[in-house]
């Protein structure tokens, strides 16, 4: 067995797990729409970081970072149960 190959695969595995997941809603033309959505989401995602970024005409509401798939699954199920859809999943 080639130890350099297995070490390389281990490095890839470690890098994959350092990626963070973000959920993006938007874009919104008006800041008020993004703030209203954030307030609605905080009703059932109170422990999650929810930020608004952007500028007039192009506001994004971002949930995250989400550090692992278990947290993502929990947030996904809460969003679905509360009829929130239309977000994009970003991995950075």
N, C-alpha and C positions, 0 to 999 in steps of 0.2 A: 504494500500500500504506500502510495506517495504521500508523505507527511505534509509537503508544501501544498498539495491540492486540498487536503482536509483542513489545513489551517486557513486556506483561502476561503473555503466554503463557510467556515466558522465566522470569519470576518464579515462575509456577506450577511450571514444570519444575524449577527450583532447589529449591523447597520440597519437592517430592515426593522428591527425592534426599537430603534431610536426615532423612527418616523412618528409624527404626531398627526392625528386626524382632526380636521376642522369641518364644520358644516356651515355652508354659506347660503343665506337667503338674500334675494335681491337680484338685481339692483332696484332701488327705490328712488323715485324722483324727489319725494319730499322726506325730510328728516322725521317729521311727525309719524309717517307710516312705519318707519324702522323702529322708532321709540315705542309706538303702540304694540308692535309685534314683540319687541323685547319684554315689555311689561306682561304681555300674555304668556310668553314662554317662562318667565320667572315664577309664574304661579305653580308650575310643576317641575321646573328645572332650577330650583332655588340655589343648589350647591354648585352650579355650573357657571363658568365664565361666559358671559354673553356680551359681546362688544359691537359697537357700531363704528364703521370706518368708511371713509370716502368723502365726497364733496357734493354740493348741490347737483341734483340730477343723477347722481350715481352713488347712492349709499348702499352699503352692504351690512347685513347683520351676521355676525360670525359667532358660532358656538365652538368653544375649544380653548386650548388644546385638549384633545381627548387622548389619553396616553395608552390605552389598550382596547382590545376588541370587546372585552366584557363591559367596559364603560360605554363603548359605542352601542352595543346591543341594548343596554338599559335605556340610553337616551333615545335610540331608534324606536323602541317599544313605547316609550312615553309620548314621543312625537306622533306616532301612528295612532295611539289610543285617543289622543286629543285632536286628531284630524289635521295635523300640520304636515304638509307635504310640499314639494317644490323646491327643495334645497339641493345644493350641489355638495358632493363629498370631495374634500381636498386633502391630500396626504403630502406633508412637507417634512 
